[in-house]
Amino acid sequence: MLPNSLRLRGIRFAFLFGPPRFIQRDEASKVHGAVCDALGQDDLAFRYTHSGDPDKPSARGVSITFDRKEGRGEFSATIDMKTVTVPIRLLLVYEWPPSHTHATETFDAAYEAIFSSLPGAWTRVLAEVRLRAQCDTREKSALTFISQRLLKLDDAWLSGLGSPLVSSALKFEVEATSPTAENQLAGPRRELQMEVLREEPQCLYLELMSQWAQLPPFPLPPRLDFNPGSVRRIEQKPSEYVEEAYGYLRVRVESLGNYEDQA
C-alpha cells in the first residue's frame, strides 16, 4: 500500500447535544444567516422540515439543513431530532473536501456560528467522526493486497470460493476506554473497515468511525467499574476530533505500508 496516496472522499462529524427542545423556524432562519456570514457564503440552501406527529408536542421532530454544492463535492450542516424527547444532532458533512484542513476550518466556523446563534445553554454528550478514504496499492489490486498480503490466504482456499473473485472486506472494532485527565480525546470507540474500492479495484477503500461518548457504555464490560473519571468532557471543537481521527487513520495506513515492505 502507498501511504502517500491516501485521499479523503468524505468527512462526517456529529455532536449530540441537549437538553432536547423544539427549534422553531424563525430560530433556524437566524442560525442559517449566522452560518452564511461565518463561511462568507450567501448561497447556502435552507430547508426546514417537520417530522413526527405535529399534534403531539412530545412527538414532534424537526430537520434543518444548510448545504452548498462545490464541484463534485458538497458541504452540508444538519440540525435534527426525531422527537423532543431525544438529544439534538448537529451533523457536518464535507464530501470530496479540497483538504482535511479546509474541511475542519469550515466545520469549526459553522459550529461556532450555530451554537452562538441558537439560544440556550447546551451540553454536548457525544462526538463522532466518520472518515471515508481511499489508498493505492503497489500491486494495483486491492483484492490481492487483502487476500495475499494481509490475510495470507492459501491459493487453493481462495479458488474454492469460486471464480472470478472480485471483492473482499475486513472490519475491526475497538471498545472505548476512559479518558485521561490530560487528554479527553484518549480512548474513543473505533470501527475500521477496509475493502476493495469497487469503482477503482486497484485501490483500497477505508472507512473509520471514531466516537467519544460522555458516559461509558452500559452495562459496563466485565471487570470495569464506573468511576467519575470515566465521564468524558465533550468540549473540543470539531477540528480537534477530526484531526485525532485523521491522525489515527494515517498511522494505520502507514503501518500497513511498513507491513507490506516487511512481508
TIPA-537696 format. One record per residue (C-alpha): residue number from 1; residue in one letter; x, y, z. Coordinates in nm, 4 decimals. Last residue first. Layout:
// TIPA-537696
<atom num="NUM" residuo="A" px="X" py="Y" pz="Z"/>
...
//
This chain:
// TIPA-537696
<atom num="263" residuo="A" px="0.6176" py="-0.9205" pz="0.4171"/>
<atom num="262" residuo="Q" px="0.8434" py="-0.6492" pz="0.5569"/>
<atom num="261" residuo="D" px="0.7554" py="-0.3854" pz="0.2980"/>
<atom num="260" residuo="E" px="0.3861" py="-0.4745" pz="0.3231"/>
<atom num="259" residuo="Y" px="0.3955" py="-0.4329" pz="0.6982"/>
<atom num="258" residuo="N" px="0.5530" py="-0.0904" pz="0.6525"/>
<atom num="257" residuo="G" px="0.2689" py="0.0097" pz="0.4200"/>
<atom num="256" residuo="L" px="0.0139" py="-0.1303" pz="0.6655"/>
<atom num="255" residuo="S" px="0.1747" py="0.0778" pz="0.9406"/>
<atom num="254" residuo="E" px="0.1490" py="0.3873" pz="0.7207"/>
<atom num="253" residuo="V" px="-0.2234" py="0.3234" pz="0.6731"/>
<atom num="252" residuo="R" px="-0.2815" py="0.2754" pz="1.0462"/>
<atom num="251" residuo="V" px="-0.0809" py="0.5903" pz="1.1255"/>
<atom num="250" residuo="R" px="-0.2777" py="0.7897" pz="0.8686"/>
<atom num="249" residuo="L" px="-0.6089" py="0.6675" pz="1.0124"/>
<atom num="248" residuo="Y" px="-0.5130" py="0.7641" pz="1.3681"/>
<atom num="247" residuo="G" px="-0.4032" py="1.1098" pz="1.2548"/>
<atom num="246" residuo="Y" px="-0.7336" py="1.1555" pz="1.0704"/>
<atom num="245" residuo="A" px="-0.9295" py="1.0544" pz="1.3816"/>
<atom num="244" residuo="E" px="-0.7395" py="1.2968" pz="1.6037"/>
<atom num="243" residuo="E" px="-0.7655" py="1.5737" pz="1.3428"/>
<atom num="242" residuo="V" px="-1.1420" py="1.5202" pz="1.3145"/>
<atom num="241" residuo="Y" px="-1.1907" py="1.5374" pz="1.6919"/>
<atom num="240" residuo="E" px="-0.9818" py="1.8519" pz="1.7238"/>
<atom num="239" residuo="S" px="-1.1431" py="2.0158" pz="1.4201"/>
<atom num="238" residuo="P" px="-1.4947" py="1.9668" pz="1.5632"/>
<atom num="237" residuo="K" px="-1.4144" py="2.1980" pz="1.8575"/>
<atom num="236" residuo="Q" px="-1.3422" py="2.0428" pz="2.1969"/>
<atom num="235" residuo="E" px="-1.5785" py="2.0300" pz="2.4937"/>
<atom num="234" residuo="I" px="-1.7161" py="1.6789" pz="2.5227"/>
<atom num="233" residuo="R" px="-1.5892" py="1.6090" pz="2.8760"/>
<atom num="232" residuo="R" px="-1.5696" py="1.2349" pz="2.9310"/>
<atom num="231" residuo="V" px="-1.7115" py="1.0738" pz="3.2424"/>
<atom num="230" residuo="S" px="-1.4736" py="0.7837" pz="3.3173"/>
<atom num="229" residuo="G" px="-1.3050" py="0.9832" pz="3.5931"/>
<atom num="228" residuo="P" px="-1.6272" py="0.9700" pz="3.7940"/>
<atom num="227" residuo="N" px="-1.5904" py="0.5928" pz="3.8330"/>
<atom num="226" residuo="F" px="-1.7863" py="0.3019" pz="3.6914"/>
<atom num="225" residuo="D" px="-1.6315" py="-0.0391" pz="3.7455"/>
<atom num="224" residuo="L" px="-1.4825" py="-0.2380" pz="3.4591"/>
<atom num="223" residuo="R" px="-1.4115" py="-0.6038" pz="3.5374"/>
<atom num="222" residuo="P" px="-1.6721" py="-0.7239" pz="3.2852"/>
<atom num="221" residuo="P" px="-1.7887" py="-0.4600" pz="3.0344"/>
<atom num="220" residuo="L" px="-2.0227" py="-0.1940" pz="3.1738"/>
<atom num="219" residuo="P" px="-2.3933" py="-0.2304" pz="3.1068"/>
<atom num="218" residuo="F" px="-2.3915" py="0.0404" pz="2.9974"/>
<atom num="217" residuo="P" px="-2.1391" py="0.2078" pz="2.7684"/>
<atom num="216" residuo="P" px="-1.9136" py="0.4724" pz="2.9237"/>
<atom num="215" residuo="L" px="-2.0578" py="0.8236" pz="2.9602"/>
<atom num="214" residuo="Q" px="-1.9766" py="1.1402" pz="2.7635"/>
<atom num="213" residuo="A" px="-1.9303" py="0.9398" pz="2.4445"/>
<atom num="212" residuo="W" px="-1.6387" py="0.9843" pz="2.2042"/>
<atom num="211" residuo="Q" px="-1.6775" py="0.8009" pz="1.8737"/>
<atom num="210" residuo="S" px="-1.4265" py="0.7269" pz="1.5987"/>
<atom num="209" residuo="M" px="-1.5566" py="0.5715" pz="1.2763"/>
<atom num="208" residuo="L" px="-1.3051" py="0.4900" pz="1.0042"/>
<atom num="207" residuo="E" px="-1.3863" py="0.3898" pz="0.6466"/>
<atom num="206" residuo="L" px="-1.1184" py="0.2686" pz="0.4083"/>
<atom num="205" residuo="Y" px="-1.1395" py="0.1781" pz="0.0384"/>
<atom num="204" residuo="L" px="-0.8307" py="0.0117" pz="-0.1101"/>
<atom num="203" residuo="C" px="-0.7483" py="0.0989" pz="-0.4674"/>
<atom num="202" residuo="Q" px="-0.6753" py="-0.1155" pz="-0.7752"/>
<atom num="201" residuo="P" px="-1.0448" py="-0.2024" pz="-0.7832"/>
<atom num="200" residuo="E" px="-1.1391" py="0.1583" pz="-0.8757"/>
<atom num="199" residuo="E" px="-1.5216" py="0.1750" pz="-0.8931"/>
<atom num="198" residuo="R" px="-1.5484" py="-0.1167" pz="-0.6480"/>
<atom num="197" residuo="L" px="-1.2992" py="0.0105" pz="-0.3914"/>
<atom num="196" residuo="V" px="-1.1891" py="-0.3214" pz="-0.2409"/>
<atom num="195" residuo="E" px="-1.2404" py="-0.3284" pz="0.1322"/>
<atom num="194" residuo="M" px="-1.1180" py="-0.1924" pz="0.4616"/>
<atom num="193" residuo="Q" px="-1.3356" py="-0.1096" pz="0.7616"/>
<atom num="192" residuo="L" px="-1.2222" py="0.0496" pz="1.0864"/>
<atom num="191" residuo="E" px="-1.4571" py="0.0893" pz="1.3828"/>
<atom num="190" residuo="R" px="-1.3355" py="0.2778" pz="1.6856"/>
<atom num="189" residuo="R" px="-1.4599" py="0.3654" pz="2.0348"/>
<atom num="188" residuo="P" px="-1.2592" py="0.6551" pz="2.1730"/>
<atom num="187" residuo="G" px="-0.9653" py="0.6008" pz="2.4123"/>
<atom num="186" residuo="A" px="-0.7985" py="0.9393" pz="2.4540"/>
<atom num="185" residuo="L" px="-0.9675" py="1.2591" pz="2.3363"/>
<atom num="184" residuo="Q" px="-1.0117" py="1.3944" pz="2.6911"/>
<atom num="183" residuo="N" px="-0.6345" py="1.4005" pz="2.7297"/>
<atom num="182" residuo="E" px="-0.4665" py="1.5280" pz="3.0459"/>
<atom num="181" residuo="A" px="-0.7241" py="1.3950" pz="3.2932"/>
<atom num="180" residuo="T" px="-0.7285" py="1.0692" pz="3.0996"/>
<atom num="179" residuo="P" px="-1.0221" py="0.9374" pz="2.9024"/>
<atom num="178" residuo="S" px="-1.1828" py="0.6026" pz="2.9879"/>
<atom num="177" residuo="T" px="-1.1719" py="0.3245" pz="2.7294"/>
<atom num="176" residuo="A" px="-1.3892" py="0.2695" pz="2.4224"/>
<atom num="175" residuo="E" px="-1.4078" py="-0.0691" pz="2.2514"/>
<atom num="174" residuo="V" px="-1.2114" py="-0.1328" pz="1.9320"/>
<atom num="173" residuo="E" px="-1.3803" py="-0.2814" pz="1.6234"/>
<atom num="172" residuo="F" px="-1.2074" py="-0.4157" pz="1.3121"/>
<atom num="171" residuo="K" px="-1.3709" py="-0.4867" pz="0.9765"/>
<atom num="170" residuo="L" px="-1.2240" py="-0.6565" pz="0.6702"/>
<atom num="169" residuo="A" px="-1.3518" py="-0.6737" pz="0.3128"/>
<atom num="168" residuo="S" px="-1.3047" py="-0.8732" pz="-0.0075"/>
<atom num="167" residuo="S" px="-1.4076" py="-0.8207" pz="-0.3683"/>
<atom num="166" residuo="V" px="-1.3986" py="-0.9576" pz="-0.7228"/>
<atom num="165" residuo="L" px="-1.3482" py="-1.3336" pz="-0.7010"/>
<atom num="164" residuo="P" px="-1.3989" py="-1.4750" pz="-1.0506"/>
<atom num="163" residuo="S" px="-1.4318" py="-1.7539" pz="-0.9713"/>
<atom num="162" residuo="G" px="-1.5468" py="-1.9627" pz="-0.6789"/>
<atom num="161" residuo="L" px="-1.4663" py="-1.9712" pz="-0.3092"/>
<atom num="160" residuo="G" px="-1.2549" py="-2.2832" pz="-0.3572"/>
<atom num="159" residuo="S" px="-1.0059" py="-2.0766" pz="-0.5563"/>
<atom num="158" residuo="L" px="-0.9300" py="-1.8824" pz="-0.2405"/>
<atom num="157" residuo="W" px="-0.8686" py="-2.1966" pz="-0.0369"/>
<atom num="156" residuo="A" px="-0.6371" py="-2.3340" pz="-0.3055"/>
<atom num="155" residuo="D" px="-0.4482" py="-2.0057" pz="-0.3224"/>
<atom num="154" residuo="D" px="-0.3905" py="-2.0128" pz="0.0560"/>
<atom num="153" residuo="L" px="-0.4831" py="-1.6910" pz="0.2308"/>
<atom num="152" residuo="K" px="-0.2106" py="-1.4559" pz="0.3511"/>
<atom num="151" residuo="L" px="-0.4748" py="-1.2403" pz="0.5243"/>
<atom num="150" residuo="L" px="-0.2955" py="-0.9077" pz="0.4909"/>
<atom num="149" residuo="R" px="-0.0666" py="-0.9556" pz="0.1930"/>
<atom num="148" residuo="Q" px="-0.2352" py="-1.2270" pz="-0.0113"/>
<atom num="147" residuo="S" px="-0.6085" py="-1.1700" pz="0.0392"/>
<atom num="146" residuo="I" px="-0.6131" py="-0.8001" pz="0.1239"/>
<atom num="145" residuo="F" px="-0.3399" py="-0.6805" pz="-0.1147"/>
<atom num="144" residuo="T" px="-0.4572" py="-0.9077" pz="-0.3958"/>
<atom num="143" residuo="L" px="-0.8114" py="-0.7723" pz="-0.3665"/>
<atom num="142" residuo="A" px="-0.6802" py="-0.4147" pz="-0.3528"/>
<atom num="141" residuo="S" px="-0.5131" py="-0.4665" pz="-0.6904"/>
<atom num="140" residuo="K" px="-0.2574" py="-0.2276" pz="-0.8361"/>
<atom num="139" residuo="E" px="0.0036" py="-0.4495" pz="-0.6658"/>
<atom num="138" residuo="R" px="0.1502" py="-0.1404" pz="-0.5053"/>
<atom num="137" residuo="T" px="-0.1885" py="-0.0453" pz="-0.3628"/>
<atom num="136" residuo="D" px="-0.3452" py="0.2999" pz="-0.3871"/>
<atom num="135" residuo="C" px="-0.5412" py="0.4466" pz="-0.0964"/>
<atom num="134" residuo="Q" px="-0.9017" py="0.5509" pz="-0.0471"/>
<atom num="133" residuo="A" px="-1.0856" py="0.7459" pz="0.2186"/>
<atom num="132" residuo="R" px="-1.4119" py="0.7826" pz="0.4080"/>
<atom num="131" residuo="L" px="-1.3782" py="0.9371" pz="0.7528"/>
<atom num="130" residuo="R" px="-1.6512" py="0.9230" pz="1.0155"/>
<atom num="129" residuo="V" px="-1.6157" py="1.1363" pz="1.3273"/>
<atom num="128" residuo="E" px="-1.8418" py="1.1208" pz="1.6328"/>
<atom num="127" residuo="A" px="-1.8945" py="1.3435" pz="1.9353"/>
<atom num="126" residuo="L" px="-2.1351" py="1.2626" pz="2.2193"/>
<atom num="125" residuo="V" px="-2.2964" py="1.4320" pz="2.5207"/>
<atom num="124" residuo="R" px="-2.2717" py="1.8007" pz="2.4322"/>
<atom num="123" residuo="T" px="-2.4395" py="2.0292" pz="2.6853"/>
<atom num="122" residuo="W" px="-2.6185" py="2.3394" pz="2.5624"/>
<atom num="121" residuo="A" px="-2.7224" py="2.6646" pz="2.7276"/>
<atom num="120" residuo="G" px="-2.9916" py="2.8315" pz="2.5210"/>
<atom num="119" residuo="P" px="-3.0474" py="3.0392" pz="2.2094"/>
<atom num="118" residuo="L" px="-2.9001" py="2.9092" pz="1.8801"/>
<atom num="117" residuo="S" px="-2.6837" py="3.1923" pz="1.7413"/>
<atom num="116" residuo="S" px="-2.3572" py="3.1177" pz="1.9249"/>
<atom num="115" residuo="F" px="-2.4017" py="2.7418" pz="1.8887"/>
<atom num="114" residuo="I" px="-2.4609" py="2.7576" pz="1.5138"/>
<atom num="113" residuo="A" px="-2.1942" py="3.0163" pz="1.4348"/>
<atom num="112" residuo="E" px="-1.9304" py="2.8302" pz="1.6339"/>
<atom num="111" residuo="Y" px="-2.0160" py="2.5012" pz="1.4616"/>
<atom num="110" residuo="A" px="-2.0136" py="2.6570" pz="1.1140"/>
<atom num="109" residuo="A" px="-1.6709" py="2.8153" pz="1.1669"/>
<atom num="108" residuo="D" px="-1.5288" py="2.4971" pz="1.3193"/>
<atom num="107" residuo="F" px="-1.6634" py="2.2774" pz="1.0393"/>
<atom num="106" residuo="T" px="-1.5246" py="2.5100" pz="0.7700"/>
<atom num="105" residuo="E" px="-1.1800" py="2.5077" pz="0.9316"/>
<atom num="104" residuo="T" px="-1.2039" py="2.1284" pz="0.9602"/>
<atom num="103" residuo="A" px="-1.2910" py="2.0921" pz="0.5922"/>
<atom num="102" residuo="H" px="-1.0103" py="2.3210" pz="0.4743"/>
<atom num="101" residuo="T" px="-0.7607" py="2.1224" pz="0.6827"/>
<atom num="100" residuo="H" px="-0.8952" py="1.7898" pz="0.5506"/>
<atom num="99" residuo="S" px="-0.8216" py="1.9116" pz="0.2007"/>
<atom num="98" residuo="P" px="-1.0245" py="2.0120" pz="-0.1074"/>
<atom num="97" residuo="P" px="-1.3122" py="1.8196" pz="0.0536"/>
<atom num="96" residuo="W" px="-1.4709" py="1.5386" pz="-0.1504"/>
<atom num="95" residuo="E" px="-1.7929" py="1.5290" pz="0.0502"/>
<atom num="94" residuo="Y" px="-1.7948" py="1.7567" pz="0.3559"/>
<atom num="93" residuo="V" px="-2.0556" py="1.6771" pz="0.6187"/>
<atom num="92" residuo="L" px="-2.1463" py="1.8434" pz="0.9486"/>
<atom num="91" residuo="L" px="-2.4185" py="1.6776" pz="1.1579"/>
<atom num="90" residuo="L" px="-2.5605" py="1.8503" pz="1.4663"/>
<atom num="89" residuo="R" px="-2.7903" py="1.6110" pz="1.6480"/>
<atom num="88" residuo="I" px="-3.0451" py="1.7083" pz="1.9134"/>
<atom num="87" residuo="P" px="-3.0875" py="1.4743" pz="2.2084"/>
<atom num="86" residuo="V" px="-3.4122" py="1.2738" pz="2.2456"/>
<atom num="85" residuo="T" px="-3.7500" py="1.3618" pz="2.3980"/>
<atom num="84" residuo="V" px="-3.8236" py="1.6453" pz="2.1544"/>
<atom num="83" residuo="T" px="-3.8723" py="1.3901" pz="1.8789"/>
<atom num="82" residuo="K" px="-3.6690" py="1.2666" pz="1.5806"/>
<atom num="81" residuo="M" px="-3.4112" py="1.5437" pz="1.6191"/>
<atom num="80" residuo="D" px="-3.2228" py="1.7413" pz="1.3579"/>
<atom num="79" residuo="I" px="-2.9602" py="2.0048" pz="1.2887"/>
<atom num="78" residuo="T" px="-2.7925" py="1.9476" pz="0.9535"/>
<atom num="77" residuo="A" px="-2.4868" py="2.1196" pz="0.8057"/>
<atom num="76" residuo="S" px="-2.3835" py="2.0480" pz="0.4482"/>
<atom num="75" residuo="F" px="-2.0784" py="2.0867" pz="0.2272"/>
<atom num="74" residuo="E" px="-2.0700" py="1.9249" pz="-0.1161"/>
<atom num="73" residuo="G" px="-1.8186" py="1.7842" pz="-0.3624"/>
<atom num="72" residuo="R" px="-1.8266" py="1.7189" pz="-0.7360"/>
<atom num="71" residuo="G" px="-1.7901" py="2.0892" pz="-0.7975"/>
<atom num="70" residuo="E" px="-1.8828" py="2.2600" pz="-0.4710"/>
<atom num="69" residuo="K" px="-2.2518" py="2.2151" pz="-0.3917"/>
<atom num="68" residuo="R" px="-2.3890" py="2.4021" pz="-0.0883"/>
<atom num="67" residuo="D" px="-2.5960" py="2.2908" pz="0.2076"/>
<atom num="66" residuo="F" px="-2.7954" py="2.4125" pz="0.5067"/>
<atom num="65" residuo="T" px="-3.0353" py="2.1630" pz="0.6633"/>
<atom num="64" residuo="I" px="-3.2908" py="2.1812" pz="0.9436"/>
<atom num="63" residuo="S" px="-3.4797" py="1.8661" pz="1.0450"/>
<atom num="62" residuo="V" px="-3.7540" py="1.8730" pz="1.3076"/>
<atom num="61" residuo="G" px="-3.9384" py="1.6413" pz="1.5397"/>
<atom num="60" residuo="R" px="-4.2687" py="1.6499" pz="1.7221"/>
<atom num="59" residuo="A" px="-4.3707" py="1.3547" pz="1.9411"/>
<atom num="58" residuo="S" px="-4.3742" py="1.5345" pz="2.2780"/>
<atom num="57" residuo="P" px="-4.5833" py="1.8188" pz="2.1357"/>
<atom num="56" residuo="K" px="-4.8457" py="1.5792" pz="1.9948"/>
<atom num="55" residuo="D" px="-5.0463" py="1.7325" pz="1.7088"/>
<atom num="54" residuo="P" px="-4.7365" py="1.7775" pz="1.4897"/>
<atom num="53" residuo="D" px="-4.6711" py="1.3994" pz="1.4981"/>
<atom num="52" residuo="G" px="-4.3189" py="1.3143" pz="1.3850"/>
<atom num="51" residuo="S" px="-4.1312" py="1.5305" pz="1.1374"/>
<atom num="50" residuo="H" px="-4.1272" py="1.8992" pz="1.0485"/>
<atom num="49" residuo="T" px="-3.8917" py="2.0205" pz="0.7759"/>
<atom num="48" residuo="Y" px="-3.6777" py="2.3347" pz="0.7408"/>
<atom num="47" residuo="R" px="-3.4559" py="2.3606" pz="0.4325"/>
<atom num="46" residuo="F" px="-3.2010" py="2.6341" pz="0.3599"/>
<atom num="45" residuo="A" px="-2.9635" py="2.6372" pz="0.0616"/>
<atom num="44" residuo="L" px="-2.6272" py="2.8033" pz="0.1305"/>
<atom num="43" residuo="D" px="-2.5761" py="3.0647" pz="-0.1410"/>
<atom num="42" residuo="D" px="-2.4675" py="3.3641" pz="0.0688"/>
<atom num="41" residuo="Q" px="-2.1226" py="3.2329" pz="0.1541"/>
<atom num="40" residuo="G" px="-1.8670" py="3.4077" pz="0.3780"/>
<atom num="39" residuo="L" px="-1.8491" py="3.0995" pz="0.5989"/>
<atom num="38" residuo="A" px="-1.9322" py="3.2836" pz="0.9213"/>
<atom num="37" residuo="D" px="-2.1908" py="3.5068" pz="0.7492"/>
<atom num="36" residuo="C" px="-2.3696" py="3.2111" pz="0.5894"/>
<atom num="35" residuo="V" px="-2.3618" py="3.0264" pz="0.9238"/>
<atom num="34" residuo="A" px="-2.5138" py="3.3258" pz="1.1060"/>
<atom num="33" residuo="G" px="-2.7879" py="3.3603" pz="0.8448"/>
<atom num="32" residuo="H" px="-2.8780" py="2.9919" pz="0.8751"/>
<atom num="31" residuo="V" px="-2.8882" py="3.0210" pz="1.2553"/>
<atom num="30" residuo="K" px="-3.1296" py="3.3139" pz="1.2251"/>
<atom num="29" residuo="S" px="-3.3516" py="3.1099" pz="0.9927"/>
<atom num="28" residuo="A" px="-3.3465" py="2.8170" pz="1.2359"/>
<atom num="27" residuo="E" px="-3.4685" py="3.0420" pz="1.5167"/>
<atom num="26" residuo="D" px="-3.7508" py="3.1701" pz="1.2931"/>
<atom num="25" residuo="R" px="-3.8408" py="2.8103" pz="1.2028"/>
<atom num="24" residuo="Q" px="-3.8767" py="2.6995" pz="1.5642"/>
<atom num="23" residuo="I" px="-3.6374" py="2.4574" pz="1.7319"/>
<atom num="22" residuo="F" px="-3.8113" py="2.2040" pz="1.9571"/>
<atom num="21" residuo="R" px="-3.6254" py="2.1157" pz="2.2735"/>
<atom num="20" residuo="P" px="-3.3804" py="1.8500" pz="2.3873"/>
<atom num="19" residuo="P" px="-3.1370" py="1.9493" pz="2.6646"/>
<atom num="18" residuo="G" px="-2.9221" py="1.8838" pz="2.4776"/>
<atom num="17" residuo="F" px="-2.6404" py="1.7762" pz="2.2493"/>
<atom num="16" residuo="L" px="-2.5346" py="1.5029" pz="2.0118"/>
<atom num="15" residuo="F" px="-2.2402" py="1.6234" pz="1.8039"/>
<atom num="14" residuo="A" px="-2.1611" py="1.4882" pz="1.4589"/>
<atom num="13" residuo="F" px="-1.8759" py="1.4971" pz="1.2070"/>
<atom num="12" residuo="R" px="-1.8730" py="1.3448" pz="0.8603"/>
<atom num="11" residuo="I" px="-1.5692" py="1.3678" pz="0.6345"/>
<atom num="10" residuo="G" px="-1.5660" py="1.2419" pz="0.2754"/>
<atom num="9" residuo="R" px="-1.3522" py="1.1043" pz="-0.0045"/>
<atom num="8" residuo="L" px="-1.0214" py="1.1656" pz="0.1694"/>
<atom num="7" residuo="R" px="-0.7160" py="1.0630" pz="-0.0266"/>
<atom num="6" residuo="L" px="-0.4247" py="0.8451" pz="0.0931"/>
<atom num="5" residuo="S" px="-0.1681" py="0.8229" pz="-0.1880"/>
<atom num="4" residuo="N" px="0.1257" py="0.8986" pz="0.0408"/>
<atom num="3" residuo="P" px="0.0516" py="0.5761" pz="0.2313"/>
<atom num="2" residuo="L" px="0.1171" py="0.3533" pz="-0.0755"/>
<atom num="1" residuo="M" px="0.0000" py="0.0000" pz="0.0000"/>
//
